[in-house]
Structure formats: C-alpha cells, structure tokens
Amino acid sequence: MNRRGHTRGISWRSRREFAEHGIAGARIERIVSAARTNKAQLYAYFGNKDKLFDTIFFRWSGS
C-alpha cells in the first residue's frame, strides 16, 4: 500500500476512534490495529496523536 492509502486508512479509523472516545480516550493502538498498519507509520505520517487529531478535525471542518 502506498502513502496515500495508508494515510486514508489511518484517517478513516481515527475519525471513528476520536468520535467514540474523544482525544484523551483515543488510543493509537486501536487506530493502527483497525487501519492494519503500525505506530511507526502513523507517527511518520502525522507526528503524534494531537497532530493526527488536528489533521482530521481540519479535514472534517472543511477549513
């Protein structure tokens, strides 16, 4: 899978995780498991959980 496919998968799974658990309760382990990737890839693409949340929120808001 290429970078675009990985980031889409992570983004899709993280939306659900953040919606269900909020930023404090969201777990990277659940996101990477559902996205069938690993923490190293998530951190390489997004940096950390806060940046991932910011990216997802920015896309949701259409800003």
SULBELZI-V863556 format. One record per residue. N is the residue number from 1. D_FIRST is the distance of its C-alpha to the first C-alpha in Angstrom with 2 decimals. Layout:
N;D_FIRST / N;D_FIRST
//
This chain:
1;0.00 / 2;3.79 / 3;6.84 / 4;8.10 / 5;5.89 / 6;6.58 / 7;10.04 / 8;10.73 / 9;10.19 / 10;12.29 / 11;14.71 / 12;15.31 / 13;16.06 / 14;18.05 / 15;20.22 / 16;21.41 / 17;21.98 / 18;24.00 / 19;25.85 / 20;26.91 / 21;27.71 / 22;28.25 / 23;27.06 / 24;29.36 / 25;28.39 / 26;24.61 / 27;22.91 / 28;19.73 / 29;19.59 / 30;19.54 / 31;16.88 / 32;14.34 / 33;15.47 / 34;15.11 / 35;11.65 / 36;10.64 / 37;9.94 / 38;12.82 / 39;15.59 / 40;14.92 / 41;11.68 / 42;13.64 / 43;16.60 / 44;14.98 / 45;13.83 / 46;16.94 / 47;19.59 / 48;21.24 / 49;21.95 / 50;24.52 / 51;22.34 / 52;19.63 / 53;22.54 / 54;23.93 / 55;20.76 / 56;20.53 / 57;24.30 / 58;24.36 / 59;21.94 / 60;23.98 / 61;27.20 / 62;26.25 / 63;27.79
//
